[in-house]
Structure formats: C-alpha cells, structure tokens
Amino acid sequence: MADKAVLKKFSKIVKGLQANELEAYKESYQFFDPAGKGYITREDFADAIKRMGQVPTEEELDDLCKEYDATGDGKVTFEELLVAVIRRKEGPQKIPERRRVNQGLRK
C-alpha cells in the first residue's frame, strides 16, 4: 500500500485523466496482476508477456522492472505503473516534474 505522500502525488496525476482513461489503465494493470495482489512482480511481467504470445528476455524483464518499479522494492504498484505510463505518454519535456513524482514514490 502506498503512503500518504505517494497517494497525494498520485491523485494529482489522476485528476488530469478522464474517467475512461483511468479505467483503461486499471484494466491493463489487472492483466498483469490477475490474482489481485496489488502489485506486479518480475514474474508477473514475464507471465503476462507470455500470455501475449511473446517470450521476454532476461534483459527485457530487467528493463521493465527498472522502468516501472520507482521504489525499487521489486513490486510495481498501480500508482508506480500509472506514473511511468504517463511519463512515457508525455515525453521528455516533463522530465523534471516526473523526477519529483518518482522521488515522492521512493520516500
């Protein structure tokens, strides 16, 4: 579970999304976390990618984990995933703001 500071930063991101966008992100997250644990592990990424008909390399899995696991605890929460997806969507012009959000997730 995310702490209050993380949830506050996460809520700022969520306010900028349409309801249908947020729901689509939640559905995507559930694909990677079908057991509903509330986090995605490296193995969950591998299983989901295999269900899509691909076989990920160890390097690809490492890259995914590095990109999405902002706290470095080996568990990607919905909040972490959403921040990373928004980061990709916004592109490089928002880097300073993204760093602040990710730093808040690491606290």
TAJO-V876037 format. One record per helix or strand of 3 or more residues. SS is the DSSP state (A for helix, B for strand). FROM is the first residue (numbers start at 1). LEN is the number of residues. Records with the same first field share a line. If there is no record, write none. Layout:
SS=FROM-LEN ; FROM-LEN
This chain:
A=4-12 ; 19-14 ; 42-10 ; 58-11 ; 78-13 ; 92-15
